[in-house]
Amino acid sequence: MSTVTDTKKAPAGERVADWADGRLGIYTLAKANMRKIFPDHWSFMLGEICLYSFLIIILTGVYLTMFFHPSMNEVEYVGPYVPLQGQLMSEAFNSTMHISFEVRGGLLIRQIHHWAALIFLAGMFVHMMRVFFTGAFRKPREINWLFGFLLFFLGMFTGFTGYSLPDDLLSGTGVRFMQGAILSVPVIGTYLSMFLFGGEFPGGDFVARFYSAHILLLPGIMLGLVVAHLILVFFHKHTQFEGPGRTNKNVVGMPLLPVYMAKAGGFFFLVFGVIAVISAIASINPIWALGPYRPDQVSTGAQPDWYMGFAEGLIRVMPGWEINLWGHTLVLGVMIPLAIFPAVLAAIAVYPFIESWITGDKREHHIAQRPRNAPTRTAFGVAWITAYMVMLVGGGNDLWATHFHLSLNSITWFVRIFFFLGPVIAFIVTKRICLGLQRRDKDKVLHGRESGIIKRLPHGEFVEVHQPLSQGELHRLTAHEQYEAAELPPAVDENGVERKVGAMEKLRVKLNKGYYGGDSQIAKPTVEEYKEIQSGHGHH
């Protein structure tokens, strides 16, 4: 009797996978990481919106580079847009007109590219605020906060170089604005301007230089930061919100495959579809209505994209102060805003390290805080947003004046005053709101949830019946940490020797009391208080 051995080959795809695994270890890598557990919360989608918008920017940008000519050589327009026929313009503007009117789908791709850039930066802004208000930037995620901040910072300048490329009247006005700001820098301003523009403004090179930075330098750095950011997110995972069974040493959530991968794939197409719909129905940057840039003209109602509104507002509302020293003029009306803008950005970048130093908290944190339980930090965040919004009004003071029939000078003075007063009011009000919400949480823990049922007691008193909270709700409202304010050590040690306390340590303790002092948090209800109320001896 003979035996027949089945020598049927495996499918081609499986053989390729086996070949790759033998050289790259793909199976082992996938087995270890594809089932990795991640916490789940709707706010995590903000970061995904940023990622998907960035991918859309890259995809549409590759398409646009095939038709754009980054040259300032003058040509005569002979395209289908009749109002501009016969006019002289740069090749950059001419090629953008060609993309908009002659390339199949060109205008839609242009608008998707621009809208995706705006949504990317808006998503970054909101995402960073979510991380800030929940304390998700604390150890071990400080480096990832820096990566996210650098992405936002570079995204601002990538957007600026991008909308400057068409060389239209609006973007040219913005570039002229930037060149004037550069010229105000003492000593080196003129040299910086000459270097950037290759001579006197506008020169013949700045579009080509902006183009190289826009499609190669800045996106390359940003892509590296995105990869590094995602690696750290994968390694540290998202912070999880307080809840039963959730600690700094475990993760409660869903596996990366198939749950998160399926959700991410569907959400990508949803974001792409929304951006495409917006781009199809809402026109943005219609360069044909503006015309090519001319140094002797300024477009009416010239406004930068929203993320540059803060810097624009600072310069618009700053008084035109000047100082003459040794035959040189220092333009303080531009220099001071140029100093404030990077100082504010630098403060945002290093805030995690500042808070860690003030609080003295060097522990790892994987539990996200409710903003109400960190009143001082939350108040600082709202104060900063208030200052940003006030300056955004200053950056569009002319449009506010024309649309609402207001005095331009009145708007300017309003912005000047409320740039200092608004954040202070916002800080105080926000902190009081947070403390009020903490008191409300304490009352809910002790007395239960209001049911809306009113009962009359035998002696005639009317009371509302409260329903007790579930164990999960009780845990959520009492799981946050109760901090104690720092104190300076005694003036002398146990041997009677005077202690030397440095000025920085005194400052740290003073700031720590501002964060955790008696007026910055409401004491959590104790077990004894809860038992007394529930036993019926306390007020209910």
C-alpha positions in Angstrom: 0.0 0.0 0.0 1.3 3.4 -0.9 0.8 6.7 1.0 0.0 9.9 -0.8 1.3 13.1 0.9 -0.7 16.3 0.5 1.8 18.9 -0.9 -0.8 21.6 -1.6 0.8 25.0 -1.4 -0.4 27.8 0.9 -2.1 30.8 -0.8 0.3 33.4 -2.3 -0.7 36.1 0.2 0.1 33.8 3.2 3.5 32.8 1.6 4.4 36.5 1.2 3.4 37.2 4.8 5.5 34.2 6.1 8.5 35.5 4.0 8.1 39.0 5.5 7.6 37.7 9.0 10.8 35.6 8.8 12.8 38.8 8.1 10.8 41.5 9.9 9.1 39.7 12.8 5.7 41.2 11.8 3.6 38.5 13.4 5.3 38.9 16.8 5.1 42.6 16.7 1.4 42.5 15.7 0.6 39.9 18.4 2.1 42.0 21.1 0.6 45.3 20.1 -2.6 44.9 18.0 -4.6 43.9 21.1 -3.2 46.7 23.2 -6.0 48.3 25.4 -6.8 52.0 25.2 -9.2 54.0 27.3 -12.2 55.4 25.4 -13.8 58.8 25.5 -15.4 61.1 23.0 -12.9 63.9 23.5 -10.1 61.6 22.1 -11.7 62.2 18.7 -10.3 65.8 18.8 -6.8 64.4 18.3 -8.0 62.1 15.5 -9.6 65.1 13.7 -6.2 66.8 13.7 -4.5 63.6 12.4 -7.0 63.1 9.6 -7.0 66.7 8.6 -3.2 66.5 8.3 -3.4 63.5 6.1 -5.9 65.3 3.9 -3.6 68.3 3.7 -0.7 66.0 2.5 -2.9 64.2 -0.1 -4.4 67.4 -1.6 -1.0 69.2 -1.4 0.7 66.5 -3.5 -2.0 67.0 -6.2 -1.7 70.8 -6.2 2.1 70.6 -6.5 1.7 69.0 -9.9 0.2 72.2 -11.4 1.6 75.0 -9.4 4.6 77.1 -10.7 6.4 78.8 -7.8 7.8 81.7 -9.9 7.4 85.5 -9.8 8.2 85.9 -13.5 5.6 88.1 -15.1 3.2 86.7 -17.7 0.1 87.9 -19.4 -3.1 86.1 -18.4 -5.0 84.5 -21.3 -7.1 82.0 -19.3 -10.9 81.6 -19.3 -11.6 84.2 -16.6 -12.5 87.2 -18.7 -12.1 90.1 -16.1 -8.4 89.3 -15.7 -7.6 88.6 -19.4 -4.6 90.7 -20.6 -3.4 91.6 -17.1 0.2 91.1 -16.1 0.7 88.7 -13.2 3.2 86.3 -11.7 3.4 82.7 -12.9 2.4 81.7 -9.3 -0.9 83.6 -9.6 -1.4 82.4 -13.2 -0.9 78.8 -12.3 -3.3 79.1 -9.3 -5.9 80.5 -11.7 -5.2 77.6 -14.0 -5.7 75.2 -11.2 -9.0 76.9 -10.2 -10.6 77.2 -13.6 -8.9 74.7 -16.0 -7.7 71.6 -14.0 -10.4 69.0 -13.5 -11.4 69.2 -9.8 -8.6 71.8 -9.1 -10.8 74.4 -7.4 -12.4 71.7 -5.1 -8.9 70.3 -4.2 -7.7 73.9 -3.5 -10.6 74.5 -1.2 -10.3 71.1 0.5 -6.6 71.9 1.1 -7.3 75.3 2.6 -10.3 74.2 4.8 -8.4 71.1 6.0 -5.5 73.4 7.1 -8.0 75.6 9.1 -9.7 72.6 10.6 -6.3 71.1 11.5 -5.3 74.1 13.5 -8.7 74.6 15.0 -8.6 70.9 16.1 -5.1 71.4 17.5 -6.3 74.4 19.5 -9.3 72.6 21.0 -7.3 69.3 21.5 -4.6 71.2 23.4 -7.3 72.8 25.6 -8.8 69.4 26.4 -5.3 68.1 27.4 -4.7 71.3 29.4 -8.0 71.4 31.3 -7.9 67.7 32.2 -4.2 67.8 33.3 -3.3 65.2 30.7 0.0 67.0 30.1 1.4 65.9 33.5 4.2 63.3 33.9 5.0 61.3 31.9 3.4 63.2 29.0 5.3 66.5 29.2 7.3 65.7 26.1 4.2 64.8 24.1 2.7 68.2 25.1 5.8 69.9 23.6 5.4 67.8 20.4 1.8 68.9 20.2 2.7 72.5 20.8 5.4 72.4 18.1 2.9 71.0 15.7 0.5 73.8 16.4 3.3 76.4 16.1 4.7 75.0 12.9 1.2 74.6 11.5 0.7 78.4 11.9 3.7 79.2 9.8 3.0 76.4 7.3 -0.4 77.9 6.8 1.0 81.4 6.4 3.5 80.3 3.8 0.7 78.3 2.0 -1.8 81.1 1.6 1.0 83.4 0.5 1.9 81.2 -2.5 -0.8 82.4 -4.9 0.7 85.9 -4.8 -2.8 87.5 -4.8 -3.6 90.9 -3.4 -4.7 89.5 0.0 -1.8 87.2 0.6 0.6 89.9 -0.7 -0.8 92.3 1.9 -0.1 89.8 4.6 3.5 89.2 3.4 4.0 93.0 3.4 2.7 93.1 6.9 5.2 90.4 8.0 8.0 92.2 6.2 7.2 95.4 8.1 7.3 93.5 11.4 10.7 92.0 10.5 12.1 95.4 9.7 11.2 96.6 13.2 13.7 94.2 14.8 16.6 96.3 16.0 20.0 95.9 14.3 19.3 92.7 12.3 15.8 93.5 10.9 17.0 94.9 7.6 19.4 92.0 7.1 16.6 89.4 7.9 14.3 91.1 5.4 17.0 91.1 2.7 17.8 87.5 3.3 14.2 86.3 3.2 13.1 88.3 0.1 16.5 88.2 -1.7 16.7 92.0 -1.8 14.1 94.8 -1.5 10.5 93.7 -1.0 8.9 92.0 -2.8 11.9 90.8 -4.7 11.7 87.9 -7.1 12.4 84.9 -4.9 10.1 84.9 -2.0 7.4 82.7 -3.6 10.0 80.0 -4.5 11.5 80.2 -1.0 8.1 80.0 0.7 7.2 77.1 -1.7 10.3 75.1 -0.6 9.5 75.7 3.1 5.8 74.9 2.6 6.1 71.6 0.8 9.4 70.3 2.1 10.9 71.8 5.2 7.9 72.5 7.4 5.8 69.4 6.5 8.8 67.2 6.9 9.4 68.4 10.4 5.7 68.2 11.2 5.4 64.6 9.8 8.3 63.6 12.1 6.6 65.2 15.1 3.3 63.5 14.2 5.0 60.1 14.2 6.8 60.8 17.4 3.6 62.1 19.0 1.7 58.9 18.0 4.5 56.7 19.2 4.3 58.3 22.6 0.5 58.1 22.6 0.7 54.4 21.8 3.3 53.9 24.6 1.7 56.0 27.3 -1.9 55.6 26.1 -4.6 58.2 26.7 -5.4 59.3 30.2 -8.6 57.7 31.5 -11.2 59.6 33.4 -12.0 58.8 37.0 -14.4 55.9 37.5 -14.8 52.6 39.4 -11.8 50.3 38.9 -9.7 52.9 37.2 -6.3 53.7 38.7 -2.9 55.0 37.7 -1.8 51.4 37.4 -4.4 49.9 35.0 -6.2 50.7 31.8 -9.9 50.2 31.3 -10.9 50.4 27.6 -11.1 48.6 24.3 -8.4 46.9 22.2 -6.7 48.6 19.3 -7.7 45.8 16.9 -10.5 45.5 15.8 -12.4 48.1 17.8 -10.3 51.2 17.5 -9.1 50.4 14.0 -12.7 50.1 12.8 -13.7 53.3 14.5 -10.7 55.2 13.2 -11.3 54.1 9.6 -14.9 55.2 9.7 -14.1 58.5 11.4 -11.4 59.3 8.8 -14.0 59.1 6.0 -16.5 61.0 8.0 -13.9 63.9 8.6 -12.9 63.7 4.9 -16.6 63.9 3.8 -17.4 66.9 6.1 -14.4 68.8 4.8 -15.3 68.0 1.2 -18.9 69.2 1.8 -17.7 72.4 3.4 -15.2 73.0 0.5 -17.9 72.4 -2.1 -20.4 74.9 -0.6 -18.3 77.5 1.1 -15.8 79.5 -1.0 -12.5 80.4 0.5 -9.6 82.5 -0.9 -11.2 83.4 -4.2 -8.1 84.9 -5.7 -9.9 85.9 -9.0 -12.0 88.4 -7.0 -8.8 89.9 -5.5 -6.5 90.0 -8.4 -2.7 89.7 -8.5 -0.5 91.4 -5.9 0.8 94.9 -6.5 3.0 96.7 -3.9 1.1 99.9 -4.4 -2.3 98.4 -3.5 -3.9 96.9 -0.4 -7.0 94.7 -0.4 -10.0 96.0 1.5 -10.8 94.2 4.7 -7.6 92.2 4.6 -7.7 89.6 7.3 -5.3 86.7 8.0 -6.5 83.2 8.8 -8.0 83.0 12.4 -4.9 81.5 14.0 -2.8 84.6 13.1 -5.5 86.9 14.6 -3.8 87.2 17.9 -0.6 88.5 16.5 -2.5 90.8 14.1 -4.6 92.2 16.9 -1.5 92.9 19.1 0.0 95.0 16.3 -3.2 96.7 15.3 -4.2 98.0 18.8 -0.6 98.8 20.0 -0.1 102.6 20.1 2.4 103.9 17.4 5.2 104.5 19.9 8.7 105.2 18.7 12.0 106.0 20.4 15.0 107.6 18.7 18.4 106.5 20.0 21.7 107.4 18.5 20.2 108.3 15.2 18.1 105.0 15.0 14.4 104.7 15.4 13.0 101.9 17.5 9.4 101.2 16.5 7.9 100.1 19.8 4.5 99.8 18.2 5.7 96.7 16.4 8.5 95.5 18.6 6.5 95.1 21.8 3.8 92.9 20.1 6.6 90.9 18.5 8.0 90.3 22.0 4.6 89.5 23.6 3.5 86.9 21.0 6.5 84.5 21.3 6.5 85.1 25.1 2.9 83.9 25.3 3.7 80.9 23.1 6.7 80.0 25.1 4.7 80.1 28.3 2.2 77.7 26.8 5.0 75.3 25.8 6.7 75.1 29.2 3.5 75.2 31.3 3.7 71.5 32.3 7.2 72.1 33.8 6.1 75.3 35.5 3.1 73.5 37.2 5.2 70.5 38.2 7.7 72.9 39.9 5.0 74.9 41.6 3.1 71.9 42.9 6.1 69.7 43.6 4.2 66.8 42.1 6.7 64.4 40.4 4.4 61.3 40.3 3.1 59.7 37.1 -0.5 60.6 36.3 -2.7 58.4 34.1 -6.1 59.6 35.5 -7.5 62.7 33.8 -8.9 65.5 36.1 -12.2 67.1 35.9 -11.5 70.8 35.2 -13.6 71.9 38.3 -11.2 70.0 40.5 -8.3 72.1 39.4 -9.8 75.6 39.7 -6.6 77.6 39.4 -5.4 75.8 36.3 -8.8 76.0 34.7 -9.1 79.7 35.5 -5.7 80.3 33.8 -6.8 78.4 30.7 -10.0 80.4 30.4 -8.1 83.7 31.0 -5.7 82.8 28.2 -8.6 82.0 25.8 -10.3 85.3 26.8 -7.1 87.2 25.9 -6.9 85.4 22.6 -10.5 86.2 21.7 -10.1 89.8 22.7 -7.1 90.1 20.4 -9.0 88.3 17.6 -11.5 91.1 17.8 -8.6 93.6 17.6 -7.2 91.8 14.5 -10.5 92.4 12.7 -11.3 95.8 14.2 -12.1 97.3 10.8 -14.6 94.6 9.9 -16.3 94.9 13.4 -16.5 98.7 12.7 -18.1 98.4 9.3 -20.4 95.5 9.9 -21.8 96.7 13.2 -21.5 100.4 12.5 -19.2 101.1 15.4 -16.3 103.5 15.9 -12.9 102.0 14.9 -11.2 104.0 17.7 -13.8 102.8 20.3 -13.1 99.2 19.3 -9.4 99.7 19.5 -9.6 101.2 23.0 -12.0 98.4 24.1 -9.4 95.8 23.0 -6.6 97.7 24.7 -8.4 97.8 28.0 -9.9 94.3 28.0 -6.7 92.7 26.9 -5.6 93.3 30.5 -9.0 93.5 32.3 -10.8 90.6 30.5 -8.4 87.8 31.5 -8.5 89.0 35.2 -12.3 89.0 35.2 -12.4 85.6 33.4 -9.9 84.1 35.9 -11.9 85.2 38.9 -15.3 84.2 37.5 -14.0 80.8 36.3 -12.4 80.0 39.6 -15.7 80.9 41.5 -17.7 78.7 39.1 -15.3 75.8 39.6 -15.6 76.1 43.4 -19.4 76.3 43.1 -19.4 73.1 41.1 -17.2 71.4 43.7 -19.7 72.5 46.4 -22.6 71.1 44.2 -20.7 67.8 43.9 -20.2 67.6 47.7 -23.9 68.3 48.3 -24.9 65.6 45.8 -22.7 63.1 47.5 -24.1 63.9 51.0 -27.7 64.4 50.1 -28.2 62.6 46.8 -29.8 63.8 43.6 -32.8 66.1 43.5 -35.8 64.1 42.4 -38.2 67.0 42.0 -40.7 65.2 44.3 -42.0 67.5 47.1 -43.4 66.0 50.3 -45.2 67.6 53.2 -44.1 66.4 56.6 -46.6 65.9 59.5 -45.6 69.2 61.1 -46.3 71.1 57.9 -42.7 71.5 56.5 -42.3 70.9 52.7 -39.1 69.0 51.7 -37.8 67.7 48.5 -37.0 64.0 48.3 -33.5 63.2 47.3 -32.5 60.0 45.5 -29.2 58.3 46.6 -26.4 58.2 44.1 -25.1 54.9 42.7 -21.7 53.6 43.9 -20.2 54.5 40.5 -21.4 58.1 40.7 -20.2 58.4 44.3 -16.8 57.2 43.2 -16.7 59.6 40.3 -17.5 62.6 42.5 -15.0 61.7 45.3 -12.1 60.0 43.5 -10.1 63.2 42.9 -7.1 63.9 45.1 -7.3 66.5 47.9 -4.0 68.5 47.8 -2.5 70.3 50.7 -0.7 73.7 50.3 3.0 73.7 50.8 4.5 75.4 53.8 8.0 76.9 54.4 10.1 74.9 56.8 10.6 76.3 60.3 13.0 79.2 60.6 15.4 77.1 62.7 16.1 73.4 62.6 16.0 70.9 65.5 19.5 72.1 66.5 18.6 75.7 66.7 20.5 76.6 63.5 18.8 79.1 61.2 17.6 77.6 58.0 18.4 79.3 54.7 15.4 79.4 52.4 16.1 80.7 48.9 14.0 83.3 47.1 12.9 80.7 44.5 11.7 78.4 47.2 9.7 81.2 48.8 8.2 82.0 45.5 7.3 78.3 44.8 5.5 78.0 48.2 3.6 81.2 47.6 2.5 80.1 44.2 1.7 76.6 45.6 -0.7 78.2 48.1 -2.4 80.0 45.2 -3.0 76.6 43.6 -3.9 74.6 46.6 -4.8 77.2 49.3 -8.0 77.2 51.3 -9.8 79.3 48.7 -8.8 77.1 45.8 -10.6 73.8 46.7 -13.6 72.6 48.6 -12.9 69.8 51.1 -14.3 66.4 50.0 -17.1 64.9 52.1 -15.8 62.5 54.6 -17.2 59.0 55.3 -18.4 60.2 58.7 -20.4 63.1 57.2 -21.9 60.7 54.6 -22.9 58.2 57.3 -24.4 60.9 59.5 -26.5 62.3 56.6 -27.7 58.9 55.4 -28.6 57.9 58.9 -31.1 60.7 59.1 -29.5 62.8 61.8 -28.3 65.4 59.4 -30.3 67.8 57.3 -31.7 66.1 54.2 
